[in-house]
Amino acid sequence: MRRSRMAGAVLLAGAVAGLAAGPAQAQEYRYWSFWHGKGSSWAYATEGPATLRPADGAVEGFRFAVSADSAAAGKPRAAAGFDAICHGTPAKDGRKRVGIVLDFGTAKDAPGGERPPKARTECAQVAEDASAGEALAAVARPLRYDSRALLCAIDGYPTAGCADQVEGAKEPASSAGPSSGAADDGSAAGSGDDANREGGASGAGDGGPSAGLVGGVTAVVVLGAAAVWQARRRRG
């Protein structure tokens, strides 16, 4: 009897461990993500463009793509080189220059019936205290937002929709989906992912149980099985 109970506990622990090892099926969205240029590379933004105030010489990138979270988001494909972007824009007193990289994504990621515009770079010359969103608005209008102030379109692309779920995903999406910081004056852009909420970073969700949660459940089952076995052994 003791052996059969112990075997059952071990099987249960193994089943939960198997769930932990299996890959989560993340819901994917089609949206604009926000990036900081670092030398020739890109880093996913941890602050929304509505609140980020880049220094003169900074480069900010926006990429339209399909992804589930920041770990899977596609980076802008152009280099993040300020000199190449703003070489033709002379410095002015009381103003700053911010390089803007716009990557409208691939035909595969485009909404049905639309073609992505050609990627381009712009040099925004704005007030010294301007946000990254204001720099974007200076060179890429019209911008479109939804009722949550989520950035839906840059330079009119896409013409409809806003951070829409991609059909065919195997796991239900969260009710909110990708979220952004609020637009402060109609010109500041929000980002497409939880990592870019206004005011700072947050964990990027994938709609499934976190590895920490599943791993914790597995540990509880394994430790519980061991405790039951020890207790029965002492009574026996």
N, C-alpha and C positions, 0 to 999 in steps of 0.2 A: 504493500500500500504506500509506504513512504517513497519507494522508488517511483511509483506511478505518479504521485503528486509532484515530486521533484522534476520528473520528465515533463509534466504539463507546464510547470513554471518556466523551465528552460525553453520549451517550444514557444510560449507566449513572448518571452524576452527576445527570442530570435525573430519572431514575426514583427515586433515593433522595431527592432534593429534593421530589419529589411526595409521597413517603411522609411527609416531615416536615411538609408543608403540610396533609395530611389530618387531620381531627379524630379524636382518640382516642375509642374507644367505652368509656366508663368503666362498671364494674360498680356498680350502685346497691344501697343497703341501706336497710332500714327500721329506724330507731334513734332514741334520745334524744341530742340534742346539747346542749352546755353553753355558756352565754353570760354575759358581764358587761354590766351596765347602765352606760352612760356618758351622763349627762344624759338626754336623751329617746331616745337611740339605743342600739344593741347592738353589741358587739364579740365575735367568736368567741374563746372561752377558749383560752389557750395553756398552761394548767396544769389538771390534773384537780381536781375538787371534793374528792377525798379529801385532797389536800395544800394546796389553797388555803385561806387563813384570812382571810376578808374582814373589813374594819374595820366598826365601827358606822356605819350609814347606807348600806352597800353594797346593791346589788340584783343578784341572780343569777337567770338565766333558763334554763329547760329547755324544749326544743321537740322534739316527736315528728314526724318527717317522713321522706320518702324522698329520699336524696341520695347522691352518690358521694364527696364530700369536703367540706372546710370552705368551699371557694369556692362550692359549690352549695347548701350547707345553708340551710334556711329559718329565718329569725329568729323569735323570739317576736313575736306580733303585737300584744301589749299594750305600752303605753309603759313605759319603765324609770324611773318616777318614785317615789323613796323616800317622799316626803311623802304622796303619794296612797295608798301601800300601808300605811304604818305610822302614819298620823296618829292612829289609835285605840289605839295601844299605847304607853303612857308609858314613858319611860326608867327603868332601874333600876340601882343601883350594882352593879358586878361582873358585869353582863350587857350584851350588845350586841344590837341589832336589825338583822336582815338581811331585806330585801325579797325574796320568792321569787315569781317569775312562772312559772306552769305553763301551757304551751300544748300541748294533747294532739293538735294537728294537725287535719287535714281528713278527711272521710269517704273521700276519694280515696286518702289515704295509710294508712288504717286496714287492719289485717289482715282477711282474709276473715271475715265474720260478726260483726265488732265495730263498735261506734259509739264515736267518741272522746268522752270527757266534755267538758263545757263548760270552756273556759279559765278560770283563776281566779288570783288573787294572794293571798299570805299574808304575814304578818309574823312571822318566827321570832325569838323572844327566847331567846338561848342564851348559854352561857358565853363569856367574852371570848376564849378561845383556841380556840373551836370552828371546825371546818372548814366549808366550804360544803356538803359532804355531810351533816354533822351538822345543819346548819340545815334542809336539805331533809327529812331524816328526822323533824325535830321537827314538821313541818306536813303531810307527804304520805305517811305510811305507809298500806299496806304497800309497801315497796320490794322488788324481786326482782332477784337477781343470778344469773349462771351460774357455772360452775366456774372461770372466769378472772377472776371478780369484775367482770365487765362489767355495768353497769346495764341491766337488761332491762325493768323496769316501775316506774312511779311511781304511787302510789295504786292499785295493782292493774291498771294499764293499760300494755300489753296483757296479756291473761290468759295468753298463751302466746307462745313464740318469743323470740328474742333477737338483734337486729341481723341479721335474716334477709336473704338476697339476694332481690332482687325479680325475679320470673320475667320472661323475655323479653329480658334484657340480652344483647348480642351478643358480649361478651368474657368469658372465664372469670375468675372472681374469684380473688384471692389466697387462700392457705390460711387466713390468719388473719382476714381481713375487718376491719371496724372494731374498734378495740381501746380499752381504757380503763385507767385506773389501778386498782390493787387497792383494794377496800374495806378500810379499816383495822380496823373493829370491827363490821361488819355494818350500820352506819348511814351510812357515807360513800359517796357516789354516784360511780361512774365515768362517763365520758362515752362517746359513741358513735363517736368518730372519732379517727384518729391524731393530729390536732392537739391532742388533749386527753389524751395519755398522762400518767400520774402522773409528776411530777418535772420537767415542762417541755414545750416545744413540739417538734414534729417535722414534717417535710414531710408534707403530706396527699397520699397516693397515690391514683391513679385506676385502677390495675391495668394500665395501658398503658405504653409506653416514654415516658420523659420527653422534653420538647422539647429539653433540653440534650443528651441522648444522641443523639437522631436528628439534631439540628443538627450535632453533632460528627462523626457518621459522614458526613454530607453534605459537610462541609468537607474531611475526609480524602480522599474520592473525588475531589472537584474538584481539590484540590492535587496528588493523585497523578497525575491525568490531565495536568495542566499540566507536571509534572516529566517524565513519559514523553515528551511532545511536545517539550520543550526538549532532552532528551538525544538523541532521534533526529534532531532538527534539526542539533545540533552534529556528530553522526557523519556526517550527510549532507553 
